[in-house]
Amino acid sequence: MLHRAKTGLVIVDVQGKLARLVADSNEVIDNCVALAQAAQILTLPIVWLEQNPEKLGATVDELGCRLVEEQPITKFTFSGCKQPRFIEAVERADVDTWLVCGIEAHICVYQTALGLHKLGYQVELVTDCVSSRTLSNKQLAIRKLEQQGVMSTSLEMALYELIEDCRDPTFRSILNLVR
């Protein structure tokens, strides 16, 4: 079960043309935006990655414009965990659980989630907030991560776990994001 005080969000490489080429791209981008907005409402730490933005482009506007309080961490390795600035940000967040979303599921998302897991964090892959150019690669990534101890969740499931109670002052705002 997710706990608000112990959970953060990692956003992986939702950038450029590639973000528009992955399977179900509009839904995945919309879900990543909703997840990021919810994380902000719930005051979860957010760590945001961009893979070689000079070549791949910046984070898509729909998402990037909502992350004005955070700055992206540029990486060239597929795993964010190979980037010292990412590790510093993760450690500074002082949480033990990370929700992970982004693209491509079978490359950068897979390697970053697995790296976080190997560092001792509980990792939950938000499966309706990840994609690859092919659904078979997305499914393979989810299956391999689950086999190695990474949990799967969905946008709604994660958010309702984090809220816990319909009387929570954030409930109505979060509900509006997933309706």
C-alpha positions as a Python dict, from the first residue, in 0.01 Angstrom:
ca = {
    (1, 'M'): (0, 0, 0),
    (2, 'L'): (130, 343, -93),
    (3, 'H'): (173, 610, 176),
    (4, 'R'): (180, 977, 87),
    (5, 'A'): (465, 1070, 323),
    (6, 'K'): (687, 795, 184),
    (7, 'T'): (617, 816, -191),
    (8, 'G'): (766, 1015, -479),
    (9, 'L'): (724, 1029, -855),
    (10, 'V'): (985, 968, -1125),
    (11, 'I'): (893, 1088, -1474),
    (12, 'V'): (1108, 930, -1746),
    (13, 'D'): (1165, 1087, -2089),
    (14, 'V'): (818, 1194, -2204),
    (15, 'Q'): (979, 1395, -2482),
    (16, 'G'): (970, 1511, -2838),
    (17, 'K'): (839, 1316, -3134),
    (18, 'L'): (893, 984, -2958),
    (19, 'A'): (622, 1071, -2706),
    (20, 'R'): (378, 1095, -2998),
    (21, 'L'): (494, 767, -3157),
    (22, 'V'): (443, 529, -2865),
    (23, 'A'): (134, 311, -2843),
    (24, 'D'): (-168, 495, -2701),
    (25, 'S'): (39, 813, -2687),
    (26, 'N'): (-246, 1056, -2617),
    (27, 'E'): (-378, 847, -2328),
    (28, 'V'): (-31, 792, -2183),
    (29, 'I'): (58, 1161, -2203),
    (30, 'D'): (-277, 1261, -2049),
    (31, 'N'): (-225, 1007, -1770),
    (32, 'C'): (129, 1128, -1703),
    (33, 'V'): (-1, 1485, -1682),
    (34, 'A'): (-274, 1377, -1438),
    (35, 'L'): (-21, 1182, -1230),
    (36, 'A'): (216, 1480, -1215),
    (37, 'Q'): (-68, 1715, -1118),
    (38, 'A'): (-181, 1474, -848),
    (39, 'A'): (174, 1444, -717),
    (40, 'Q'): (186, 1823, -688),
    (41, 'I'): (-151, 1837, -510),
    (42, 'L'): (-34, 1566, -270),
    (43, 'T'): (307, 1738, -232),
    (44, 'L'): (500, 1430, -342),
    (45, 'P'): (858, 1487, -452),
    (46, 'I'): (896, 1473, -830),
    (47, 'V'): (1215, 1380, -1012),
    (48, 'W'): (1197, 1444, -1386),
    (49, 'L'): (1433, 1297, -1646),
    (50, 'E'): (1507, 1388, -2007),
    (51, 'Q'): (1713, 1166, -2238),
    (52, 'N'): (1955, 1367, -2454),
    (53, 'P'): (1706, 1656, -2504),
    (54, 'E'): (1918, 1825, -2771),
    (55, 'K'): (1859, 1525, -2997),
    (56, 'L'): (1520, 1395, -2877),
    (57, 'G'): (1354, 1724, -2788),
    (58, 'A'): (1215, 1861, -2466),
    (59, 'T'): (942, 1713, -2252),
    (60, 'V'): (605, 1749, -2426),
    (61, 'D'): (445, 2085, -2354),
    (62, 'E'): (137, 1939, -2184),
    (63, 'L'): (358, 1792, -1914),
    (64, 'G'): (657, 2025, -1910),
    (65, 'C'): (445, 2336, -1854),
    (66, 'R'): (309, 2180, -1534),
    (67, 'L'): (652, 2100, -1393),
    (68, 'V'): (768, 2459, -1347),
    (69, 'E'): (877, 2398, -986),
    (70, 'E'): (1101, 2110, -1088),
    (71, 'Q'): (1388, 2108, -1335),
    (72, 'P'): (1458, 1814, -1564),
    (73, 'I'): (1771, 1610, -1509),
    (74, 'T'): (1945, 1548, -1839),
    (75, 'K'): (2079, 1198, -1895),
    (76, 'F'): (2254, 1011, -2171),
    (77, 'T'): (2248, 667, -2011),
    (78, 'F'): (1923, 477, -2043),
    (79, 'S'): (1895, 429, -1666),
    (80, 'G'): (1850, 744, -1465),
    (81, 'C'): (2032, 561, -1187),
    (82, 'K'): (2359, 601, -1379),
    (83, 'Q'): (2327, 980, -1348),
    (84, 'P'): (2469, 1121, -1020),
    (85, 'R'): (2228, 1419, -1020),
    (86, 'F'): (1935, 1176, -1036),
    (87, 'I'): (2067, 969, -746),
    (88, 'E'): (2122, 1286, -542),
    (89, 'A'): (1765, 1402, -613),
    (90, 'V'): (1622, 1062, -522),
    (91, 'E'): (1815, 1053, -196),
    (92, 'R'): (1727, 1414, -112),
    (93, 'A'): (1356, 1333, -152),
    (94, 'D'): (1378, 1111, 157),
    (95, 'V'): (1107, 863, 52),
    (96, 'D'): (1125, 486, 27),
    (97, 'T'): (878, 432, -257),
    (98, 'W'): (883, 562, -613),
    (99, 'L'): (602, 566, -866),
    (100, 'V'): (756, 549, -1214),
    (101, 'C'): (599, 666, -1539),
    (102, 'G'): (723, 756, -1887),
    (103, 'I'): (863, 615, -2208),
    (104, 'E'): (992, 389, -2345),
    (105, 'A'): (877, 119, -2106),
    (106, 'H'): (1124, -144, -2224),
    (107, 'I'): (1430, 82, -2229),
    (108, 'C'): (1467, 388, -2005),
    (109, 'V'): (1165, 322, -1782),
    (110, 'Y'): (1267, -42, -1737),
    (111, 'Q'): (1631, 35, -1658),
    (112, 'T'): (1549, 327, -1425),
    (113, 'A'): (1282, 133, -1233),
    (114, 'L'): (1508, -169, -1198),
    (115, 'G'): (1797, 53, -1087),
    (116, 'L'): (1581, 212, -816),
    (117, 'H'): (1469, -132, -703),
    (118, 'K'): (1830, -252, -681),
    (119, 'L'): (1911, 55, -470),
    (120, 'G'): (1657, -70, -215),
    (121, 'Y'): (1356, 141, -301),
    (122, 'Q'): (1006, 4, -338),
    (123, 'V'): (911, 79, -698),
    (124, 'E'): (564, 78, -849),
    (125, 'L'): (531, 104, -1225),
    (126, 'V'): (220, 302, -1319),
    (127, 'T'): (126, 81, -1613),
    (128, 'D'): (-125, 316, -1778),
    (129, 'C'): (138, 592, -1761),
    (130, 'V'): (408, 404, -1955),
    (131, 'S'): (438, 298, -2316),
    (132, 'S'): (670, 186, -2593),
    (133, 'R'): (646, 206, -2969),
    (134, 'T'): (496, -144, -2959),
    (135, 'L'): (259, -287, -2701),
    (136, 'S'): (459, -611, -2696),
    (137, 'N'): (766, -422, -2568),
    (138, 'K'): (554, -248, -2303),
    (139, 'Q'): (411, -581, -2188),
    (140, 'L'): (756, -741, -2184),
    (141, 'A'): (892, -457, -1967),
    (142, 'I'): (604, -489, -1720),
    (143, 'R'): (646, -867, -1701),
    (144, 'K'): (1025, -852, -1651),
    (145, 'L'): (998, -581, -1385),
    (146, 'E'): (732, -778, -1196),
    (147, 'Q'): (952, -1089, -1208),
    (148, 'Q'): (1229, -887, -1044),
    (149, 'G'): (1013, -748, -764),
    (150, 'V'): (882, -421, -907),
    (151, 'M'): (512, -379, -841),
    (152, 'S'): (256, -267, -1098),
    (153, 'T'): (-22, -19, -1032),
    (154, 'S'): (-250, 211, -1230),
    (155, 'L'): (-308, 583, -1213),
    (156, 'E'): (-636, 553, -1024),
    (157, 'M'): (-521, 274, -797),
    (158, 'A'): (-210, 466, -692),
    (159, 'L'): (-399, 789, -631),
    (160, 'Y'): (-672, 630, -424),
    (161, 'E'): (-410, 451, -213),
    (162, 'L'): (-232, 781, -154),
    (163, 'I'): (-554, 961, -56),
    (164, 'E'): (-692, 676, 162),
    (165, 'D'): (-1009, 861, 270),
    (166, 'C'): (-1281, 1045, 78),
    (167, 'R'): (-1278, 1309, 351),
    (168, 'D'): (-919, 1401, 265),
    (169, 'P'): (-908, 1768, 157),
    (170, 'T'): (-733, 1668, -168),
    (171, 'F'): (-993, 1411, -267),
    (172, 'R'): (-1212, 1634, -486),
    (173, 'S'): (-912, 1776, -675),
    (174, 'I'): (-771, 1430, -738),
    (175, 'L'): (-1112, 1294, -838),
    (176, 'N'): (-1137, 1566, -1104),
    (177, 'L'): (-808, 1450, -1255),
    (178, 'V'): (-921, 1090, -1309),
    (179, 'R'): (-1281, 1142, -1418),
}
